[in-house]
Amino acid sequence: MAAIVAMRWLGPCTDEITHYSQVWLFTQGDWRLLPELTTLPGYHLLVAALLKVSAAVSLQGARLASAAFGLCAAAGFHALRTRLWPGTQTLATAQMLALPILAPLFFVAYTDVLALALLLWATWASVSARHWLAALLLLALVAVRQHLVLWSGLLAVLALPQTSLRDAIVEWRASLRLLAPYLLPVGGFAAFWLGHGSISLSPSQAALHPDLSLHAGNVLLALAVLGALLPLQVVPALVRSLRAGCQRPWPPLLALAALAGFWFGFAASNPYNGVLPDFYLHNRLVQAIVQEPWLRALAALLAAAGAAALAATVLRPARARWLHVLAALFLAASWLIELRYVMVPLVLWLALREQASRRIEWATFGGWLLLTCWIMRGVVAQRLFL
């Protein structure tokens, strides 16, 4: 509520200029698409309809809609956590609401929070064996942020009732019948891609968001962010991995690969990652890592610790470890390095992970609240943005 009031008279923040302009056109009955719009206009159509119904056509009205979508995302996270890890859902959902790379997006007219809400509810539907509901939510997700269709693969894997993928392959007929609903969002995405010619809706932006190209930047940054945001969980996991190195050598090897990969392979070559680094927090971060050897070394150590934590953390359901594979593909598919891209797999991981002790999780929640308040203070003062 404090953030909503503080931003009440604030001018458009960065991409709000495009998103709200598109919403405003729809409220006026003008169905033209702005040439710089990269996502399908599902978000813009929904927000325009809400603003028309409530007779509140304004940027502040669009921001209030985003806050409402944030509550829907929190409800989806809570429902998913209740099903997978009952008894932990309240504190885990509080952490999700205070996540520093997510919380500021609750108060701006961006597509990300609606997309996250749809993905969380689709994941809940999938693990609850409501597969057609999951498919419809994923189809709506494609209409909001089309590149998130990749998560259909994770939800399809989570939907399989067999204890192993080998059993699912042996019983392939039953598996195909079960997974048929998940072809709906994939088919919708494929139809758009083939018909339009690129994943980006905007032809002028397609070169900066290339199709079928893989880049290490977001993957490495995600590991470093994990290490930075969850030190109380990550450091013990790293120690356990090193102690168990003889019996289970692959977690230490994964950490070593992340360390070397970050030091030798991290780069920020997308032109947008050089824009206004004093204002955009993600650009300031990646440019500093590229230019300062000590910060690059620190980020590499954090990435190594984050990789070890991923290997040591229990996820539910049993096949949720495929999240790591899909997250790597999802992040690698984006050339532009953005904290907003890291947010999606991180929130899913927080929903599926086993928590540490309550003392550690409460300390994490408190730390995130302080960091989020600092970021929001900068956003309100128009000194920085994610």
C-alpha positions as CSV (number, residue, x, y, z in Angstrom):
1,M,0.0,0.0,0.0
2,A,2.9,2.4,0.8
3,A,4.4,1.7,-2.7
4,I,1.0,2.3,-4.4
5,V,0.6,5.6,-2.6
6,A,4.2,6.7,-3.2
7,M,4.0,6.0,-7.0
8,R,0.5,7.5,-7.4
9,W,1.7,10.6,-9.3
10,L,4.9,9.2,-10.7
11,G,5.5,9.4,-14.4
12,P,5.9,6.4,-16.6
13,C,8.9,4.1,-15.7
14,T,10.9,2.9,-18.7
15,D,8.8,0.2,-20.5
16,E,5.6,1.5,-19.0
17,I,5.6,4.1,-21.8
18,T,5.1,1.3,-24.4
19,H,2.8,-0.9,-22.3
20,Y,0.5,1.8,-21.1
21,S,0.4,3.5,-24.5
22,Q,-0.8,0.1,-26.0
23,V,-3.4,-0.2,-23.2
24,W,-4.6,3.3,-23.8
25,L,-5.1,2.6,-27.5
26,F,-7.2,-0.4,-26.8
27,T,-9.4,1.6,-24.3
28,Q,-10.0,4.0,-27.1
29,G,-11.2,1.3,-29.5
30,D,-7.9,1.6,-31.6
31,W,-6.6,-1.9,-32.3
32,R,-3.3,-0.9,-33.8
33,L,-0.2,-2.5,-32.3
34,L,2.7,-0.3,-31.5
35,P,5.7,-1.1,-33.6
36,E,8.0,-1.4,-30.6
37,L,5.8,-3.9,-28.7
38,T,7.7,-7.2,-28.4
39,T,5.1,-9.4,-26.6
40,L,1.7,-10.5,-27.7
41,P,-0.9,-8.1,-26.4
42,G,-2.8,-10.4,-24.0
43,Y,-1.8,-8.3,-21.0
44,H,-2.8,-5.1,-22.7
45,L,-6.2,-6.4,-23.8
46,L,-7.0,-7.6,-20.2
47,V,-5.8,-4.4,-18.5
48,A,-7.7,-2.3,-21.1
49,A,-10.9,-4.2,-20.4
50,L,-10.4,-3.8,-16.6
51,L,-9.9,-0.1,-16.9
52,K,-12.9,0.3,-19.2
53,V,-15.1,-1.6,-16.8
54,S,-13.9,0.3,-13.8
55,A,-14.0,3.7,-15.6
56,A,-10.4,4.3,-14.4
57,V,-8.4,4.7,-17.6
58,S,-5.1,6.0,-16.3
59,L,-1.6,4.8,-15.7
60,Q,-2.3,4.5,-12.0
61,G,-5.3,2.3,-12.8
62,A,-3.0,0.0,-14.9
63,R,-0.5,-0.1,-11.9
64,L,-3.3,-1.1,-9.6
65,A,-4.2,-3.9,-12.0
66,S,-0.6,-5.1,-11.8
67,A,-0.8,-5.0,-8.0
68,A,-4.0,-7.2,-8.3
69,F,-2.1,-9.6,-10.5
70,G,0.6,-9.7,-7.9
71,L,-2.0,-10.9,-5.3
72,C,-3.1,-13.5,-7.8
73,A,0.5,-14.6,-8.2
74,A,0.9,-14.8,-4.4
75,A,-2.2,-16.9,-4.1
76,G,-0.9,-19.3,-6.8
77,F,2.4,-19.6,-5.0
78,H,0.6,-20.2,-1.7
79,A,-1.6,-22.9,-3.3
80,L,1.4,-24.6,-4.9
81,R,3.4,-24.5,-1.7
82,T,0.5,-25.8,0.3
83,R,0.2,-28.8,-2.0
84,L,3.9,-29.7,-2.1
85,W,5.3,-28.5,1.3
86,P,2.3,-28.1,3.6
87,G,3.1,-26.1,6.8
88,T,5.6,-23.9,5.1
89,Q,3.4,-21.9,2.7
90,T,2.9,-18.8,4.8
91,L,6.5,-17.8,5.3
92,A,7.5,-19.0,1.8
93,T,4.7,-16.7,0.3
94,A,5.9,-13.8,2.4
95,Q,9.4,-14.3,1.0
96,M,8.0,-14.4,-2.5
97,L,6.3,-11.1,-2.0
98,A,9.5,-9.5,-0.6
99,L,11.8,-11.0,-3.3
100,P,13.9,-7.9,-4.3
101,I,14.0,-8.7,-8.1
102,L,10.2,-9.2,-8.1
103,A,8.6,-6.8,-5.6
104,P,9.1,-3.6,-7.6
105,L,7.2,-5.1,-10.6
106,F,4.0,-5.3,-8.5
107,F,3.6,-1.6,-8.8
108,V,4.4,-0.9,-12.5
109,A,2.4,-1.5,-15.7
110,Y,4.5,-4.4,-16.9
111,T,3.6,-7.8,-18.3
112,D,5.8,-9.9,-16.0
113,V,3.6,-10.2,-12.9
114,L,0.5,-11.3,-14.8
115,A,2.7,-13.9,-16.6
116,L,4.1,-15.1,-13.3
117,A,0.6,-15.5,-11.9
118,L,-0.5,-17.6,-14.8
119,L,2.6,-19.8,-14.6
120,L,2.2,-20.4,-10.9
121,W,-1.4,-21.4,-11.2
122,A,-0.6,-23.5,-14.2
123,T,2.0,-25.3,-12.2
124,W,-0.5,-25.9,-9.4
125,A,-3.0,-27.2,-11.9
126,S,-0.4,-29.6,-13.3
127,V,0.7,-31.1,-10.0
128,S,-3.0,-31.3,-9.0
129,A,-3.7,-33.4,-12.2
130,R,-5.9,-30.7,-13.7
131,H,-4.1,-30.9,-17.0
132,W,-6.6,-29.1,-19.3
133,L,-6.8,-26.3,-16.8
134,A,-3.0,-26.1,-16.8
135,A,-3.0,-26.1,-20.6
136,L,-5.5,-23.3,-20.9
137,L,-3.5,-21.2,-18.4
138,L,-0.3,-21.9,-20.4
139,L,-2.1,-20.8,-23.6
140,A,-3.1,-17.6,-21.8
141,L,0.5,-17.3,-20.7
142,V,1.7,-17.4,-24.3
143,A,-0.7,-14.6,-25.1
144,V,1.0,-12.5,-22.4
145,R,4.7,-13.4,-22.8
146,Q,5.1,-15.9,-25.6
147,H,8.7,-17.0,-24.8
148,L,7.5,-18.5,-21.5
149,V,5.9,-21.3,-23.5
150,L,9.1,-23.2,-22.7
151,W,7.7,-23.9,-19.2
152,S,5.1,-26.1,-20.8
153,G,7.8,-28.8,-21.0
154,L,8.4,-28.7,-17.2
155,L,4.7,-28.9,-16.4
156,A,4.3,-31.8,-18.8
157,V,7.1,-33.7,-17.0
158,L,5.6,-32.9,-13.6
159,A,2.3,-34.2,-14.9
160,L,3.6,-37.8,-15.6
161,P,2.3,-40.2,-12.9
162,Q,5.2,-42.7,-13.4
163,T,8.0,-42.8,-11.0
164,S,10.7,-42.5,-13.7
165,L,10.9,-41.2,-17.3
166,R,11.9,-44.7,-18.4
167,D,8.6,-46.0,-17.2
168,A,6.8,-43.1,-19.0
169,I,8.6,-44.0,-22.2
170,V,7.7,-47.7,-21.8
171,E,4.1,-46.8,-21.3
172,W,4.2,-44.2,-24.1
173,R,0.6,-44.5,-25.2
174,A,-0.7,-43.6,-21.8
175,S,1.8,-40.9,-21.5
176,L,0.8,-39.3,-24.8
177,R,-2.8,-39.3,-23.8
178,L,-1.9,-37.6,-20.5
179,L,0.3,-35.0,-22.1
180,A,-2.0,-34.2,-25.0
181,P,-3.3,-31.0,-23.3
182,Y,0.2,-29.6,-23.1
183,L,0.4,-29.6,-26.9
184,L,-2.2,-26.8,-26.9
185,P,0.1,-23.9,-25.7
186,V,3.0,-25.3,-27.8
187,G,0.8,-25.4,-30.9
188,G,-0.4,-21.9,-30.3
189,F,3.1,-20.6,-29.9
190,A,4.3,-22.5,-33.0
191,A,1.4,-21.1,-35.1
192,F,2.4,-17.6,-34.0
193,W,6.1,-18.1,-34.7
194,L,5.6,-19.7,-38.1
195,G,3.0,-17.2,-39.1
196,H,4.8,-14.1,-37.8
197,G,8.3,-15.2,-38.7
198,S,10.0,-14.3,-35.4
199,I,9.4,-14.8,-31.7
200,S,9.4,-11.0,-31.1
201,L,6.2,-9.4,-32.1
202,S,8.1,-6.3,-33.1
203,P,10.1,-6.7,-36.3
204,S,12.3,-3.8,-35.4
205,Q,13.2,-5.4,-32.1
206,A,13.7,-9.0,-33.4
207,A,17.5,-8.5,-34.1
208,L,18.0,-7.7,-30.4
209,H,15.9,-10.7,-29.3
210,P,17.1,-13.3,-31.8
211,D,15.4,-16.7,-32.3
212,L,17.2,-20.0,-31.7
213,S,20.4,-18.5,-30.2
214,L,21.9,-19.5,-26.8
215,H,23.9,-17.2,-24.5
216,A,25.5,-17.9,-21.1
217,G,24.9,-14.4,-19.5
218,N,21.5,-14.9,-17.9
219,V,22.4,-18.5,-16.7
220,L,25.6,-17.3,-15.0
221,L,23.9,-14.2,-13.5
222,A,21.0,-16.4,-12.1
223,L,23.5,-18.6,-10.2
224,A,25.2,-15.5,-8.8
225,V,21.9,-14.0,-7.8
226,L,20.9,-17.2,-6.1
227,G,24.2,-17.2,-4.1
228,A,23.7,-13.5,-3.2
229,L,20.1,-13.7,-2.1
230,L,20.3,-16.9,-0.1
231,P,23.7,-17.0,1.6
232,L,22.4,-18.7,4.7
233,Q,21.1,-21.6,2.6
234,V,23.8,-21.6,0.0
235,V,27.0,-21.7,2.1
236,P,25.9,-24.8,4.1
237,A,24.9,-26.5,0.9
238,L,28.3,-25.7,-0.6
239,V,30.1,-27.1,2.5
240,R,28.0,-30.3,2.3
241,S,28.8,-30.7,-1.4
242,L,32.5,-30.3,-0.7
243,R,32.5,-32.8,2.1
244,A,30.6,-35.3,0.0
245,G,32.9,-34.8,-2.9
246,C,34.3,-38.3,-2.8
247,Q,31.0,-40.1,-2.8
248,R,29.2,-37.6,-5.0
249,P,31.8,-35.8,-7.1
250,W,29.4,-34.1,-9.5
251,P,28.1,-31.2,-7.2
252,P,31.7,-29.9,-6.6
253,L,32.4,-30.3,-10.3
254,L,29.3,-28.3,-11.1
255,A,30.4,-25.6,-8.7
256,L,33.9,-25.6,-10.3
257,A,32.3,-25.4,-13.8
258,A,30.2,-22.4,-12.7
259,L,33.2,-20.7,-11.2
260,A,35.3,-21.1,-14.4
261,G,32.4,-20.4,-16.7
262,F,31.6,-17.1,-15.0
263,W,35.3,-16.0,-14.9
264,F,36.0,-16.8,-18.5
265,G,32.6,-16.7,-20.1
266,F,30.5,-13.9,-18.7
267,A,29.9,-11.1,-21.2
268,A,27.2,-8.5,-21.8
269,S,27.3,-7.9,-25.5
270,N,23.7,-6.9,-26.1
271,P,23.6,-3.2,-26.9
272,Y,20.7,-2.7,-24.4
273,N,23.0,-3.8,-21.6
274,G,25.0,-0.7,-22.1
275,V,22.1,1.7,-21.8
276,L,22.0,4.1,-18.7
277,P,23.9,1.8,-16.3
278,D,23.5,4.5,-13.5
279,F,19.8,4.1,-13.7
280,Y,19.1,0.4,-14.7
281,L,20.3,-1.8,-11.8
282,H,20.8,-4.8,-14.0
283,N,23.0,-2.9,-16.5
284,R,25.0,-1.3,-13.6
285,L,25.6,-4.8,-12.2
286,V,26.6,-6.5,-15.4
287,Q,28.9,-3.7,-16.6
288,A,30.6,-3.6,-13.2
289,I,31.2,-7.3,-13.3
290,V,32.7,-7.0,-16.8
291,Q,34.9,-4.1,-15.9
292,E,36.0,-4.9,-12.3
293,P,38.1,-8.0,-11.8
294,W,37.4,-8.2,-8.0
295,L,33.6,-8.0,-8.6
296,R,33.9,-10.6,-11.4
297,A,35.7,-12.9,-8.9
298,L,33.1,-12.3,-6.3
299,A,30.2,-13.0,-8.7
300,A,32.0,-16.2,-9.9
301,L,32.3,-17.4,-6.3
302,L,28.6,-16.7,-5.7
303,A,27.7,-18.5,-8.9
304,A,29.7,-21.5,-7.8
305,A,28.0,-21.5,-4.4
306,G,24.6,-21.2,-6.1
307,A,25.3,-24.1,-8.4
308,A,26.3,-26.3,-5.4
309,A,23.1,-25.2,-3.6
310,L,21.0,-26.3,-6.6
311,A,22.6,-29.7,-6.5
312,A,22.0,-30.1,-2.8
313,T,18.5,-28.8,-2.4
314,V,15.5,-31.2,-2.4
315,L,12.7,-30.3,-4.7
316,R,9.1,-31.6,-4.9
317,P,7.6,-33.4,-6.8
318,A,10.3,-36.0,-7.6
319,R,10.9,-34.9,-11.2
320,A,11.1,-31.2,-10.3
321,R,14.9,-31.4,-10.9
322,W,14.0,-30.9,-14.5
323,L,13.4,-27.3,-13.5
324,H,17.2,-26.9,-13.6
325,V,17.4,-28.0,-17.2
326,L,14.4,-26.0,-18.4
327,A,15.6,-22.9,-16.4
328,A,19.0,-23.1,-18.1
329,L,17.4,-23.3,-21.6
330,F,14.9,-20.5,-20.7
331,L,17.7,-18.2,-19.5
332,A,20.1,-19.1,-22.3
333,A,17.5,-18.3,-24.9
334,S,17.7,-14.6,-24.1
335,W,20.7,-12.5,-25.3
336,L,19.7,-9.5,-23.2
337,I,20.8,-10.0,-19.6
338,E,17.8,-9.0,-17.3
339,L,17.0,-9.5,-13.6
340,R,13.4,-9.9,-14.7
341,Y,14.3,-13.0,-16.7
342,V,16.1,-14.5,-13.6
343,M,12.9,-13.8,-11.6
344,V,10.8,-16.5,-13.3
345,P,12.9,-19.6,-12.6
346,L,13.9,-18.3,-9.2
347,V,10.3,-18.0,-8.1
348,L,9.5,-21.5,-9.3
349,W,12.5,-22.8,-7.5
350,L,11.4,-21.1,-4.3
351,A,8.0,-22.7,-4.7
352,L,9.4,-26.2,-5.2
353,R,12.4,-26.2,-2.8
354,E,12.8,-27.7,0.7
355,Q,13.3,-24.8,3.1
356,A,16.0,-24.6,5.7
357,S,15.3,-24.0,9.4
358,R,12.7,-21.4,10.3
359,R,15.3,-19.2,11.9
360,I,17.3,-19.1,8.6
361,E,14.2,-18.5,6.5
362,W,13.0,-15.7,8.7
363,A,16.4,-14.0,8.5
364,T,16.2,-14.4,4.7
365,F,12.8,-12.7,4.7
366,G,14.0,-9.8,6.8
367,G,17.1,-9.3,4.6
368,W,14.9,-9.3,1.5
369,L,12.5,-6.8,3.0
370,L,15.4,-4.3,3.7
371,L,16.8,-4.7,0.2
372,T,13.4,-4.4,-1.4
373,C,12.7,-1.2,0.5
374,W,16.0,0.3,-0.7
375,I,15.2,-0.6,-4.3
376,M,11.7,0.8,-4.0
377,R,13.0,4.0,-2.5
378,G,15.2,4.4,-5.6
379,V,12.4,3.6,-8.0
380,V,10.0,6.2,-6.3
381,A,12.8,8.8,-6.4
382,Q,13.4,7.9,-10.1
383,R,17.0,7.2,-9.4
384,L,17.0,3.5,-10.5
385,F,15.0,0.7,-11.9
386,L,15.4,-3.1,-12.1
